Amino acid sequence: MKFVIQRAERAEVQVDGVTVGRIGKGFLVLVGIGEEDTEEIADKLVKKMTALRIFDDEEGKTNLSLADVGGELLMVSQFTLLAECRKGNRPSFVHAAPPEKAEALYEYIIAKCRETVPVVEKGVFGAVMKVSLVNDGPFTIVLEDRDLLKARKS
């Protein structure tokens, strides 16, 4: 599982010219779900993401969390985050979860986020989407389940 977290001044996602999700200050999160991912992994990534202290405090230091700033979430599924590009020039997506599993985990992630974040918007799973973002910083962080496993071992 991979989350690409972008600190946003504002962001929105459209499907067929219709806005389906829009946030102000918060995170735009691109979500990639792999074939071996589980709810347990999702729980760890959601917990880590929502606790990240990457908003500026009054001294300009990245010291505030999403909750501290009343931030919002825009969650967008993106299986291409699981692209395998080591061989050749055409990406392979063999490690991405099958659509049924990925959609179920994506909806699970949305539900988990809504337990602690008051405003959680989302894209449409499997749709062709147009995503707009004003990245605040720019500030982008990638969280992967393997990163959390390494942290536990060290």
C-alpha positions as CSV (number, residue, x, y, z in Angstrom):
1,M,0.0,0.0,0.0
2,K,1.2,3.5,-0.8
3,F,-0.1,6.9,0.1
4,V,1.3,10.0,-1.7
5,I,0.3,12.8,0.6
6,Q,0.4,16.3,-0.7
7,R,-0.2,19.2,1.7
8,A,-2.9,21.2,0.0
9,E,-4.1,24.8,0.1
10,R,-7.0,23.4,-1.8
11,A,-7.8,20.4,-4.1
12,E,-10.6,18.9,-6.1
13,V,-11.4,15.9,-8.2
14,Q,-13.8,15.8,-11.2
15,V,-15.3,13.0,-13.2
16,D,-16.9,13.8,-16.5
17,G,-16.6,17.5,-15.8
18,V,-18.5,17.2,-12.5
19,T,-16.8,17.9,-9.1
20,V,-17.1,14.8,-6.9
21,G,-14.8,15.9,-4.2
22,R,-13.3,19.2,-3.0
23,I,-11.3,20.3,0.0
24,G,-9.7,23.5,1.4
25,K,-6.6,23.2,3.6
26,G,-5.5,19.7,4.2
27,F,-4.1,16.7,2.4
28,L,-4.7,15.4,-1.1
29,V,-3.9,11.7,-0.8
30,L,-3.3,9.4,-3.8
31,V,-3.9,5.8,-2.6
32,G,-2.3,2.7,-4.3
33,I,-3.4,-0.7,-3.1
34,G,-1.3,-3.8,-3.7
35,E,-2.3,-7.4,-4.0
36,E,-1.0,-8.3,-0.5
37,D,-2.4,-5.3,1.3
38,T,-4.8,-5.8,4.3
39,E,-7.0,-3.8,6.6
40,E,-4.2,-4.0,9.2
41,I,-1.8,-2.3,6.9
42,A,-4.4,0.3,6.0
43,D,-5.0,1.0,9.7
44,K,-1.3,1.7,10.3
45,L,-1.0,4.0,7.2
46,V,-4.1,5.9,8.2
47,K,-2.9,6.4,11.7
48,K,0.5,7.6,10.6
49,M,-1.0,9.9,7.9
50,T,-3.5,11.6,10.1
51,A,-0.8,12.2,12.8
52,L,1.8,13.7,10.5
53,R,2.9,17.0,11.8
54,I,3.6,18.8,8.5
55,F,1.7,22.1,8.8
56,D,3.6,25.2,9.9
57,D,3.2,26.5,13.5
58,E,3.3,30.2,14.4
59,E,7.2,30.1,14.2
60,G,7.1,28.6,10.6
61,K,8.2,25.1,11.8
62,T,6.4,22.0,10.5
63,N,4.9,21.1,13.8
64,L,1.1,20.9,13.4
65,S,-1.1,17.9,12.5
66,L,-4.2,17.8,10.3
67,A,-6.3,18.0,13.5
68,D,-4.3,21.0,14.8
69,V,-5.2,23.0,11.7
70,G,-8.7,21.7,11.1
71,G,-7.5,20.1,7.9
72,E,-9.5,18.1,5.4
73,L,-8.8,15.0,3.3
74,L,-9.3,14.3,-0.3
75,M,-8.6,10.6,-1.0
76,V,-8.1,9.5,-4.6
77,S,-7.5,5.9,-5.6
78,Q,-4.6,5.5,-8.1
79,F,-3.5,2.0,-8.9
80,T,-0.6,3.3,-11.1
81,L,1.3,4.0,-7.9
82,L,2.0,0.3,-7.9
83,A,3.7,0.4,-11.3
84,E,6.7,-1.8,-11.7
85,C,9.2,-0.1,-14.0
86,R,12.4,-2.1,-13.6
87,K,12.2,-3.9,-16.9
88,G,11.5,-2.2,-20.2
89,N,9.7,1.0,-20.7
90,R,6.1,-0.1,-20.3
91,P,5.0,-0.2,-16.7
92,S,3.6,-3.4,-15.3
93,F,0.8,-3.4,-12.8
94,V,0.9,-7.0,-11.7
95,H,1.4,-6.0,-8.0
96,A,-1.7,-3.9,-7.9
97,A,-4.7,-5.5,-6.1
98,P,-7.5,-6.8,-8.3
99,P,-10.3,-4.1,-8.6
100,E,-12.7,-5.8,-6.2
101,K,-10.1,-6.1,-3.4
102,A,-8.7,-2.6,-4.1
103,E,-12.2,-1.0,-4.0
104,A,-13.1,-2.7,-0.7
105,L,-9.8,-1.5,0.9
106,Y,-10.2,2.0,-0.5
107,E,-13.7,2.3,1.0
108,Y,-12.3,0.8,4.3
109,I,-9.6,3.5,4.3
110,I,-12.2,6.3,3.7
111,A,-14.2,4.9,6.6
112,K,-11.2,4.8,8.9
113,C,-10.3,8.4,8.0
114,R,-13.8,9.6,8.8
115,E,-13.4,8.2,12.3
116,T,-11.0,11.0,13.1
117,V,-11.2,13.6,10.4
118,P,-14.4,15.6,10.1
119,V,-14.2,16.3,6.3
120,V,-13.1,13.4,4.1
121,E,-13.9,13.7,0.4
122,K,-13.0,11.2,-2.3
123,G,-12.7,10.4,-5.9
124,V,-14.7,7.7,-7.8
125,F,-12.9,4.4,-7.7
126,G,-12.0,3.2,-11.2
127,A,-13.1,6.4,-12.9
128,V,-11.0,8.6,-15.1
129,M,-10.5,11.6,-12.9
130,K,-9.2,15.1,-13.3
131,V,-7.4,16.1,-10.1
132,S,-6.5,19.7,-9.3
133,L,-4.2,20.8,-6.5
134,V,-2.6,23.9,-5.1
135,N,0.2,22.2,-3.3
136,D,1.2,24.2,-0.2
137,G,5.0,24.3,-0.1
138,P,5.2,22.2,-2.3
139,F,5.1,19.5,0.4
140,T,4.8,15.9,-0.6
141,I,5.4,12.7,1.5
142,V,5.2,9.1,0.4
143,L,4.1,6.6,3.0
144,E,4.4,2.9,2.2
145,D,3.6,-0.2,4.3
146,R,7.2,-1.4,3.9
147,D,8.5,1.9,5.5
148,L,6.4,1.2,8.6
149,L,7.7,-2.4,8.7
150,K,11.3,-1.1,8.6
151,A,10.7,1.4,11.4
152,R,9.3,-1.3,13.6
153,K,12.4,-3.5,13.1
154,S,14.9,-0.7,13.8
